[in-house]
Amino acid sequence: MIYSDYYQDYRGPELTKVILNDKENITDLVKPFYGKDHNWGGKLWTYKEVFGDDCEGNKFYCEFFSDDQRKHWFYGYISHKEDYFNVSLHTPMSQV
């Protein structure tokens, strides 16, 4: 993990679902990394840190709901577990 200025002032929507490999719901395991401020703790995490040691070669799906009830989501594939999970940030309309 490394600190990221990019995430420090960010406050995103609520993380509501994380699915690994189209079947395993790991939302409760990922929420501590997303943090109480919804900003990934101001850090960039490796895939291994967020998804576990056996994550390489898996797909993931992350879903969020903002205060205005809009759904935000993204998905990806983990090629190398030591790579950084560099997440796109979704800015709720209320923060624009």
N, CA, C and O atoms as a DFTB+ gen file, in Angstrom:
384 C
 N C O
     1  1       0.839      -1.168       0.000
     2  2       0.000       0.000       0.000
     3  2       0.883       1.229       0.000
     4  3       1.957       1.254       0.600
     5  1       0.392       2.262      -0.700
     6  2       1.081       3.549      -0.690
     7  2       0.039       4.654      -0.514
     8  3      -1.101       4.526      -0.960
     9  1       0.444       5.725       0.133
    10  2      -0.452       6.864       0.296
    11  2      -0.636       7.556      -1.042
    12  3       0.286       7.602      -1.856
    13  1      -1.817       8.090      -1.267
    14  2      -2.130       8.747      -2.528
    15  2      -2.813      10.093      -2.276
    16  3      -3.875      10.146      -1.656
    17  1      -2.210      11.161      -2.750
    18  2      -2.834      12.481      -2.648
    19  2      -4.168      12.504      -3.379
    20  3      -5.090      13.214      -2.979
    21  1      -4.266      11.733      -4.443
    22  2      -5.457      11.667      -5.275
    23  2      -6.690      11.250      -4.471
    24  3      -7.795      11.718      -4.749
    25  1      -6.514      10.387      -3.493
    26  2      -7.631       9.873      -2.709
    27  2      -7.894      10.646      -1.417
    28  3      -8.947      10.461      -0.806
    29  1      -6.981      11.494      -0.989
    30  2      -7.075      12.125       0.329
    31  2      -8.372      12.902       0.555
    32  3      -9.001      12.737       1.600
    33  1      -8.784      13.736      -0.382
    34  2      -9.967      14.574      -0.203
    35  2     -11.216      13.979      -0.844
    36  3     -12.280      14.597      -0.812
    37  1     -11.100      12.814      -1.411
    38  2     -12.229      12.166      -2.077
    39  2     -13.198      11.571      -1.055
    40  3     -12.770      10.997      -0.053
    41  1     -14.477      11.705      -1.302
    42  2     -15.525      11.064      -0.499
    43  2     -16.520      10.468      -1.490
    44  3     -17.308      11.189      -2.103
    45  1     -16.475       9.168      -1.637
    46  2     -17.275       8.499      -2.645
    47  2     -18.596       7.976      -2.136
    48  3     -18.939       8.147      -0.966
    49  1     -19.335       7.339      -3.023
    50  2     -20.605       6.730      -2.638
    51  2     -20.386       5.471      -1.799
    52  3     -19.265       4.971      -1.702
    53  1     -21.443       4.971      -1.205
    54  2     -21.364       3.787      -0.359
    55  2     -21.060       2.538      -1.181
    56  3     -21.701       2.286      -2.202
    57  1     -20.094       1.771      -0.737
    58  2     -19.771       0.487      -1.355
    59  2     -20.827      -0.524      -0.922
    60  3     -20.998      -0.772       0.271
    61  1     -21.540      -1.113      -1.896
    62  2     -22.643      -2.014      -1.559
    63  2     -22.427      -3.453      -1.990
    64  3     -23.084      -4.356      -1.471
    65  1     -21.510      -3.688      -2.940
    66  2     -21.312      -5.069      -3.391
    67  2     -19.944      -5.225      -4.040
    68  3     -19.526      -4.394      -4.846
    69  1     -19.250      -6.305      -3.676
    70  2     -18.002      -6.690      -4.346
    71  2     -18.096      -8.190      -4.603
    72  3     -18.272      -8.984      -3.679
    73  1     -17.978      -8.559      -5.865
    74  2     -18.074      -9.958      -6.279
    75  2     -16.744     -10.360      -6.923
    76  3     -16.227      -9.657      -7.791
    77  1     -16.209     -11.480      -6.493
    78  2     -14.972     -12.013      -7.050
    79  2     -15.296     -13.256      -7.859
    80  3     -15.977     -14.164      -7.382
    81  1     -14.804     -13.285      -9.075
    82  2     -14.949     -14.445      -9.965
    83  2     -16.405     -14.806     -10.255
    84  3     -16.747     -15.984     -10.349
    85  1     -17.252     -13.804     -10.396
    86  2     -18.672     -13.966     -10.756
    87  2     -19.502     -14.721      -9.737
    88  3     -20.659     -15.036     -10.016
    89  1     -18.953     -15.026      -8.551
    90  2     -19.746     -15.834      -7.621
    91  2     -19.529     -15.525      -6.149
    92  3     -20.471     -15.640      -5.366
    93  1     -18.348     -15.145      -5.748
    94  2     -18.034     -15.001      -4.326
    95  2     -18.241     -13.559      -3.862
    96  3     -17.532     -12.652      -4.298
    97  1     -19.208     -13.356      -2.983
    98  2     -19.473     -12.027      -2.436
    99  2     -18.459     -11.747      -1.325
   100  3     -18.476     -12.394      -0.278
   101  1     -17.577     -10.775      -1.566
   102  2     -16.527     -10.435      -0.599
   103  2     -16.658      -8.993      -0.108
   104  3     -15.681      -8.378       0.318
   105  1     -17.866      -8.473      -0.176
   106  2     -18.118      -7.085       0.209
   107  2     -17.578      -6.779       1.601
   108  3     -16.893      -5.774       1.791
   109  1     -17.877      -7.630       2.572
   110  2     -17.447      -7.369       3.950
   111  2     -15.933      -7.399       4.108
   112  3     -15.398      -6.766       5.019
   113  1     -15.237      -8.118       3.245
   114  2     -13.769      -8.147       3.302
   115  2     -13.148      -6.891       2.699
   116  3     -12.070      -6.468       3.117
   117  1     -13.821      -6.297       1.723
   118  2     -13.277      -5.134       1.015
   119  2     -13.637      -3.816       1.701
   120  3     -12.881      -2.849       1.610
   121  1     -14.771      -3.767       2.379
   122  2     -15.222      -2.512       3.005
   123  2     -14.179      -1.865       3.919
   124  3     -14.059      -0.641       3.890
   125  1     -13.423      -2.605       4.724
   126  2     -12.396      -1.939       5.544
   127  2     -11.346      -1.193       4.709
   128  3     -10.803      -0.186       5.165
   129  1     -11.058      -1.668       3.511
   130  2     -10.103      -0.978       2.638
   131  2     -10.720       0.302       2.067
   132  3     -10.030       1.308       1.905
   133  1     -12.013       0.259       1.764
   134  2     -12.721       1.441       1.254
   135  2     -12.818       2.505       2.348
   136  3     -12.753       3.700       2.061
   137  1     -12.971       2.079       3.578
   138  2     -12.902       2.966       4.729
   139  2     -14.177       3.706       5.059
   140  3     -15.107       3.777       4.255
   141  1     -14.199       4.255       6.262
   142  2     -15.378       4.981       6.739
   143  2     -15.603       6.271       5.975
   144  3     -16.731       6.760       5.911
   145  1     -14.546       6.837       5.389
   146  2     -14.668       8.064       4.599
   147  2     -14.910       7.792       3.117
   148  3     -14.985       8.721       2.313
   149  1     -15.031       6.513       2.761
   150  2     -15.292       6.107       1.364
   151  2     -14.226       6.654       0.410
   152  3     -14.546       7.171      -0.660
   153  1     -12.970       6.535       0.806
   154  2     -11.881       7.063      -0.025
   155  2     -10.682       6.110      -0.104
   156  3      -9.551       6.536      -0.342
   157  1     -10.948       4.820       0.100
   158  2      -9.892       3.797       0.082
   159  2      -8.803       4.097       1.097
   160  3      -7.641       3.737       0.908
   161  1      -9.197       4.769       2.186
   162  2      -8.258       5.077       3.262
   163  2      -7.156       6.027       2.832
   164  3      -6.123       6.132       3.494
   165  1      -7.383       6.732       1.702
   166  2      -6.362       7.643       1.194
   167  2      -5.145       6.922       0.633
   168  3      -4.062       7.501       0.540
   169  1      -5.324       5.649       0.257
   170  2      -4.191       4.823      -0.172
   171  2      -4.497       4.054      -1.455
   172  3      -5.654       3.832      -1.813
   173  1      -3.450       3.667      -2.116
   174  2      -3.536       2.694      -3.200
   175  2      -3.128       1.351      -2.619
   176  3      -2.062       1.225      -2.017
   177  1      -3.970       0.359      -2.799
   178  2      -3.716      -0.987      -2.287
   179  2      -3.365      -1.901      -3.441
   180  3      -3.772      -1.651      -4.575
   181  1      -2.618      -2.955      -3.170
   182  2      -2.388      -3.969      -4.202
   183  2      -3.623      -4.872      -4.265
   184  3      -4.402      -4.951      -3.315
   185  1      -3.779      -5.537      -5.382
   186  2      -4.879      -6.499      -5.509
   187  2      -4.786      -7.554      -4.403
   188  3      -5.798      -7.956      -3.830
   189  1      -3.582      -7.986      -4.119
   190  2      -3.376      -9.009      -3.091
   191  2      -3.885      -8.534      -1.732
   192  3      -4.508      -9.301      -0.997
   193  1      -3.621      -7.272      -1.398
   194  2      -4.068      -6.733      -0.118
   195  2      -5.597      -6.689      -0.032
   196  3      -6.174      -7.011       1.006
   197  1      -6.239      -6.293      -1.115
   198  2      -7.690      -6.132      -1.114
   199  2      -8.423      -7.454      -1.314
   200  3      -9.396      -7.738      -0.616
   201  1      -7.958      -8.263      -2.264
   202  2      -8.697      -9.462      -2.666
   203  2      -8.095     -10.776      -2.159
   204  3      -8.689     -11.837      -2.347
   205  1      -6.945     -10.718      -1.532
   206  2      -6.341     -11.922      -0.978
   207  2      -5.251     -12.509      -1.853
   208  3      -5.112     -12.144      -3.021
   209  1      -4.486     -13.412      -1.285
   210  2      -3.307     -13.986      -1.938
   211  2      -3.637     -14.819      -3.175
   212  3      -2.802     -14.946      -4.071
   213  1      -4.830     -15.383      -3.237
   214  2      -5.203     -16.248      -4.364
   215  2      -6.027     -15.522      -5.425
   216  3      -6.778     -16.163      -6.160
   217  1      -5.902     -14.204      -5.518
   218  2      -6.758     -13.420      -6.408
   219  2      -6.299     -13.401      -7.866
   220  3      -7.095     -13.104      -8.756
   221  1      -5.042     -13.709      -8.118
   222  2      -4.505     -13.604      -9.471
   223  2      -5.305     -14.461     -10.445
   224  3      -5.596     -15.625     -10.171
   225  1      -5.658     -13.869     -11.589
   226  2      -6.425     -14.571     -12.601
   227  2      -7.928     -14.507     -12.408
   228  3      -8.679     -15.149     -13.142
   229  1      -8.373     -13.734     -11.423
   230  2      -9.808     -13.613     -11.143
   231  2     -10.385     -12.308     -11.679
   232  3      -9.666     -11.326     -11.866
   233  1     -11.686     -12.314     -11.923
   234  2     -12.434     -11.113     -12.272
   235  2     -13.047     -10.558     -10.991
   236  3     -13.258     -11.288     -10.022
   237  1     -13.330      -9.251     -11.001
   238  2     -14.008      -8.635      -9.865
   239  2     -15.024      -7.618     -10.366
   240  3     -14.899      -7.076     -11.464
   241  1     -16.027      -7.372      -9.539
   242  2     -17.083      -6.402      -9.825
   243  2     -17.338      -5.628      -8.538
   244  3     -17.526      -6.232      -7.482
   245  1     -17.347      -4.304      -8.614
   246  2     -17.612      -3.452      -7.459
   247  2     -18.801      -2.542      -7.768
   248  3     -18.888      -1.955      -8.846
   249  1     -19.706      -2.438      -6.807
   250  2     -20.922      -1.643      -6.997
   251  2     -21.092      -0.688      -5.828
   252  3     -20.818      -1.036      -4.679
   253  1     -21.548       0.523      -6.136
   254  2     -21.720       1.593      -5.163
   255  2     -23.081       2.254      -5.389
   256  3     -23.600       2.241      -6.504
   257  1     -23.656       2.830      -4.334
   258  2     -24.863       3.634      -4.457
   259  2     -24.607       4.984      -3.815
   260  3     -24.161       5.070      -2.671
   261  1     -24.894       6.037      -4.567
   262  2     -24.711       7.385      -4.043
   263  2     -25.967       7.835      -3.309
   264  3     -27.001       7.171      -3.374
   265  1     -25.875       8.952      -2.619
   266  2     -26.997       9.475      -1.840
   267  2     -28.229       9.740      -2.697
   268  3     -29.354       9.680      -2.201
   269  1     -28.024      10.033      -3.979
   270  2     -29.160      10.281      -4.873
   271  2     -29.690       8.985      -5.501
   272  3     -30.446       9.020      -6.472
   273  1     -29.286       7.848      -4.936
   274  2     -29.742       6.508      -5.328
   275  2     -29.276       6.069      -6.719
   276  3     -29.859       5.164      -7.317
   277  1     -28.236       6.707      -7.223
   278  2     -27.667       6.261      -8.494
   279  2     -26.652       5.167      -8.227
   280  3     -25.904       5.210      -7.251
   281  1     -26.645       4.186      -9.116
   282  2     -25.699       3.076      -9.013
   283  2     -24.450       3.409      -9.816
   284  3     -24.533       3.877     -10.952
   285  1     -23.297       3.162      -9.214
   286  2     -22.006       3.309      -9.872
   287  2     -21.326       1.949      -9.782
   288  3     -21.454       1.270      -8.763
   289  1     -20.618       1.541     -10.802
   290  2     -19.970       0.238     -10.770
   291  2     -18.755       0.221     -11.695
   292  3     -18.621       1.048     -12.596
   293  1     -17.894      -0.728     -11.447
   294  2     -16.780      -1.008     -12.351
   295  2     -16.390      -2.466     -12.153
   296  3     -16.744      -3.092     -11.154
   297  1     -15.669      -2.981     -13.104
   298  2     -15.203      -4.362     -13.014
   299  2     -13.816      -4.444     -13.617
   300  3     -13.361      -3.514     -14.284
   301  1     -13.155      -5.548     -13.380
   302  2     -11.809      -5.712     -13.918
   303  2     -11.323      -7.141     -13.781
   304  3     -12.035      -8.030     -13.314
   305  1     -10.100      -7.325     -14.200
   306  2      -9.425      -8.625     -14.171
   307  2      -8.078      -8.441     -13.491
   308  3      -7.375      -7.465     -13.754
   309  1      -7.723      -9.359     -12.634
   310  2      -6.468      -9.268     -11.878
   311  2      -5.405     -10.108     -12.574
   312  3      -5.372     -11.331     -12.437
   313  1      -4.548      -9.443     -13.313
   314  2      -3.472     -10.142     -14.024
   315  2      -2.314     -10.489     -13.097
   316  3      -1.756     -11.584     -13.155
   317  1      -1.967      -9.533     -12.244
   318  2      -0.834      -9.708     -11.327
   319  2      -1.242      -9.212      -9.940
   320  3      -1.587      -8.042      -9.777
   321  1      -1.207     -10.072      -8.970
   322  2      -1.692      -9.727      -7.627
   323  2      -0.888      -8.624      -6.949
   324  3      -1.391      -7.969      -6.036
   325  1       0.350      -8.409      -7.380
   326  2       1.185      -7.362      -6.772
   327  2       0.967      -5.994      -7.417
   328  3       1.515      -4.999      -6.941
   329  1       0.173      -5.926      -8.498
   330  2      -0.150      -4.635      -9.123
   331  2      -1.061      -3.839      -8.196
   332  3      -1.753      -4.400      -7.347
   333  1      -1.046      -2.513      -8.376
   334  2      -1.914      -1.675      -7.567
   335  2      -3.328      -1.659      -8.125
   336  3      -3.536      -1.575      -9.335
   337  1      -4.293      -1.740      -7.222
   338  2      -5.717      -1.656      -7.521
   339  2      -6.038      -0.171      -7.616
   340  3      -6.486       0.443      -6.647
   341  1      -5.804       0.398      -8.797
   342  2      -5.942       1.835      -9.031
   343  2      -7.371       2.119      -9.476
   344  3      -7.693       2.065     -10.663
   345  1      -8.210       2.420      -8.512
   346  2      -9.650       2.515      -8.704
   347  2     -10.062       3.853      -9.303
   348  3      -9.562       4.904      -8.901
   349  1     -10.975       3.806     -10.264
   350  2     -11.588       5.027     -10.778
   351  2     -12.464       5.613      -9.685
   352  3     -13.192       4.880      -9.015
   353  1     -12.404       6.910      -9.498
   354  2     -13.193       7.555      -8.463
   355  2     -14.470       8.114      -9.069
   356  3     -14.435       8.775     -10.107
   357  1     -15.592       7.850      -8.423
   358  2     -16.902       8.342      -8.854
   359  2     -17.294       9.483      -7.944
   360  3     -17.422       9.298      -6.733
   361  1     -17.486      10.649      -8.504
   362  2     -17.855      11.801      -7.700
   363  2     -19.362      11.981      -7.711
   364  3     -19.936      12.253      -8.765
   365  1     -20.012      11.839      -6.580
   366  2     -21.455      12.069      -6.518
   367  2     -21.801      13.485      -6.982
   368  3     -21.028      14.418      -6.766
   369  1     -22.941      13.640      -7.606
   370  2     -23.361      14.938      -8.125
   371  2     -23.411      15.986      -7.015
   372  3     -23.207      17.171      -7.277
   373  1     -23.675      15.571      -5.801
   374  2     -23.745      16.528      -4.703
   375  2     -22.388      17.147      -4.371
   376  3     -22.324      18.149      -3.660
   377  1     -21.292      16.551      -4.886
   378  2     -19.950      17.087      -4.617
   379  2     -19.389      17.869      -5.803
   380  3     -18.292      18.420      -5.712
   381  1     -20.114      17.925      -6.899
   382  2     -19.623      18.602      -8.103
   383  2     -19.762      20.083      -7.959
   384  3     -19.401      20.828      -8.871
